[in-house]
Amino acid sequence: MSLNGKVAIVTGSGQGLGLAYARELARQGAAVVINDVNAGTAAQAVALIEADGGRATAVVVPVGSTDAAKALVAGAVAAFGRLDILVTNAGILRDKSLLKMTDEDFDLVINVHLKGTFTCVREAFAYFKENNIAGRIITIGSPTGQRGNFGQTNYAAAKAGIVGMVRTWALEMKKAGVTVNSVIPVAATAMTKTVPYFQKAVEAEERGEAMPSFFRHDLGFGTADDVAGLIAFLASDAAGGITGQAIGAGGDRLQVWTHPTAASTEYREGGWSYEALKESAGSLFGADALQSFGEDFLPLPEDLQPEPARPEAAKPEAAQAR
C-alpha cells in the first residue's frame, strides 16, 4: 500500500467527508488520527477503521485554537511515533444572508475553517521542519470559495482565504520539501441532502445505487468516496511534485482550478482618470468583459426533477392544542 508507515491527521473526521478521507488514508496503509468534538462519534470512527483492518486513534478537541493544533500533533506522535500528513477538513456552517448574519455567525465559521486551518498547518509544518520530514498538507476548499454562493458570506471568505494561504505556503514550504494543496470537493453531504435540486442523487446514494450520470458526469457531483482517492493520492510520495494547487473532485470529474489572473488588460498613457474611465467604460466594462459570479446549475432533466414535498399529517397533540 502506498502510505505504509505514514501517519495522518484528518480534522473533522468523525463522520461525512472527513471520515471518508480518513478511511481511504487508512486503506492505503496510513495510521490515522481521527478528530471530532464528540467523543462518541470519534470512537465510532476509530472502531470503523479498525474493523477495516486499519490503525486509528482519536483526539477529541474543537479545531481553531493553537492549543487544539498542538494537541492533534502531540496525539499523532504519542500514538504512532510521527506525523507525515495533515488534512484540514473541520468546519461548520452558519448560513444567512448578509443583513441577517451576526458577528457570532461570522466569527464561528472563520475560527473553525480559516483559523483552524492556519493553526493546524503551522503546527504540522513546524513538526515537519524540525524532523526533516517531506510532509503532505491537504486543505479543504469549496466551490463557494472559488465562485461565491448566496447566504454564505462567512463560508466563502473562509474557503477563499484557505486557497490564498495555500498559494503562500507553497512558496514558504518549498525549500523544506513539504507540499500543500487545496481540494475542492463536490459531494453529497448533510447540507446537500436538504437541497431539492440534488434529491434524486442523494436518494440513489442512500439506496446504495450509483447516482444518475447527469449528476456524476455533467455536474461533477458524487459521493464522499469520489473525493477520498484524490486526498490519498496527494498524501502519497507520487504527488511530491504537486504543490500550491486547488484541485476539484466530484463524481466522474477532476478539475485543476486556475489561479486568479487578469481577464483583460488595457493601457492608457498618463493613467486612468475618472473622466477617461467614464469615456471608455463601454469597452472596458462591457458585458463581454465582466466576469461571472456564483454557480449556475444545469437544468435538471425531467426524470430527475425533485418530487413535491408531501404535507405532514397533523399530529394528534397538535390537533388537541387547537
Long-range contacts (C-beta under 8 A, 24 or more apart in sequence): 1-27, 1-28, 1-29, 2-28, 2-29, 2-232, 2-236, 2-237, 2-238, 3-28, 3-29, 3-30, 3-85, 3-232, 3-235, 3-236, 4-29, 4-30, 5-29, 6-30, 6-31, 6-84, 6-85, 6-235, 7-31, 7-32, 7-33, 7-76, 7-80, 7-81, 7-82, 7-83, 7-84, 7-85, 8-32, 8-33, 8-76, 8-83, 8-84, 8-85, 8-86, 8-87, 8-235, 9-33, 9-35, 9-59, 9-72, 9-73, 9-75, 9-76, 9-83, 9-85, 9-86, 9-87, 9-120, 9-124, 10-34, 10-35, 10-87, 10-89, 11-35, 11-63, 11-72, 11-87, 11-88, 11-89, 11-90, 11-116, 11-120, 12-36, 12-63, 12-89, 12-90, 12-91, 13-45, 13-87, 13-89, 14-38, 14-41, 14-42, 14-44, 14-45, 15-41, 15-45, 16-189, 16-190, 16-224, 17-89, 17-140, 17-185, 17-187, 17-189, 17-224, 17-227, 18-87, 18-89, 18-90, 19-45, 19-48, 19-224, 20-223, 20-224, 20-225, 20-227, 20-228, 21-87, 21-89, 21-224, 21-227, 21-228, 21-231, 21-232, 22-49, 22-56, 22-87, 23-48, 23-49, 23-52, 23-54, 23-228, 24-225, 24-228, 24-229, 24-231, 24-232, 25-85, 25-87, 25-231, 25-232, 25-235, 26-52, 26-54, 26-55, 26-56, 27-52, 27-54, 27-232, 28-232, 28-235, 28-236, 30-84, 30-85, 30-235, 31-55, 31-56, 31-57, 31-79, 31-80, 32-56, 32-57, 33-57, 33-58, 33-59, 33-72, 33-75, 33-76, 33-79, 33-80, 34-58, 34-59, 35-59, 35-60, 35-61, 35-63, 35-72, 35-90, 36-60, 37-61, 37-62, 55-80, 62-112, 63-88, 63-90, 63-112, 63-116, 63-119, 63-120, 64-111, 64-112, 64-115, 64-116, 64-119, 65-119, 66-119, 66-122, 66-123, 68-116, 68-119, 68-120, 69-116, 69-119, 69-120, 69-122, 69-123, 69-124, 70-123, 72-120, 72-123, 73-123, 73-124, 73-127, 77-127, 82-131, 82-133, 83-124, 83-127, 83-128, 83-133, 83-135, 84-133, 84-135, 84-136, 84-235, 85-135, 85-136, 85-137, 85-138, 85-235, 86-120, 86-121, 86-124, 86-135, 86-136, 86-137, 86-138, 87-138, 87-139, 87-140, 87-231, 87-235, 88-116, 88-117, 88-120, 88-121, 88-137, 88-138, 88-139, 88-140, 88-162, 89-140, 90-116, 91-116, 91-140, 91-158, 93-152, 93-155, 93-191, 94-154, 95-151, 95-152, 95-155, 96-151, 97-150, 97-151, 98-153, 101-153, 101-154, 105-154, 106-153, 106-154, 108-154, 109-154, 109-155, 109-158, 110-154, 110-157, 110-158, 113-155, 113-158, 113-159, 113-162, 114-157, 114-158, 114-161, 114-162, 117-162, 117-165, 118-165, 121-165, 121-169, 121-180, 125-169, 125-173, 125-176, 125-178, 128-176, 128-178, 129-176, 129-178, 133-178, 134-176, 134-177, 134-178, 134-179, 134-240, 135-178, 135-179, 136-178, 136-179, 136-234, 136-235, 136-236, 136-239, 137-169, 137-173, 137-178, 137-179, 137-180, 137-181, 138-180, 138-181, 138-182, 138-183, 138-231, 138-234, 138-235, 139-163, 139-165, 139-166, 139-180, 139-181, 139-182, 139-183, 140-182, 140-183, 140-185, 141-182, 141-183, 141-184, 141-246, 142-184, 142-185, 143-184, 143-186, 143-248, 143-295, 145-184, 146-184, 146-246, 146-257, 147-293, 147-294, 147-295, 148-293, 148-294, 149-294, 149-295, 150-294, 163-246, 166-244, 166-245, 166-246, 167-244, 167-259, 169-244, 170-243, 170-244, 171-244, 173-243, 174-243, 177-240, 179-234, 179-239, 179-240, 179-242, 179-243, 180-243, 180-244, 181-234, 181-239, 181-242, 181-243, 181-244, 181-245, 181-246, 181-247, 182-245, 182-246, 182-247, 183-227, 183-230, 183-231, 183-234, 183-246, 183-247, 183-248, 183-249, 184-246, 184-247, 184-248, 184-249, 184-255, 184-257, 185-224, 185-227, 185-248, 185-249, 185-250, 186-219, 186-220, 186-221, 186-222, 186-227, 186-248, 186-249, 186-250, 186-251, 186-253, 187-221, 187-222, 187-223, 187-224, 187-226, 187-227, 187-250, 188-221, 188-222, 188-223, 188-224, 189-224, 196-306, 197-297, 197-300, 197-306, 199-306, 199-307, 200-304, 200-305, 200-306, 201-304, 211-251, 212-304, 214-298, 214-300, 214-301, 214-304, 215-251, 215-304, 216-251, 216-252, 216-253, 217-251, 217-252, 217-253, 218-298, 219-250, 219-251, 219-297, 219-298, 220-248, 220-250, 220-251, 220-252, 220-253, 220-255, 221-250, 221-251, 222-250, 222-251, 222-252, 226-250, 226-251, 226-252, 230-254, 263-289, 263-291, 264-289
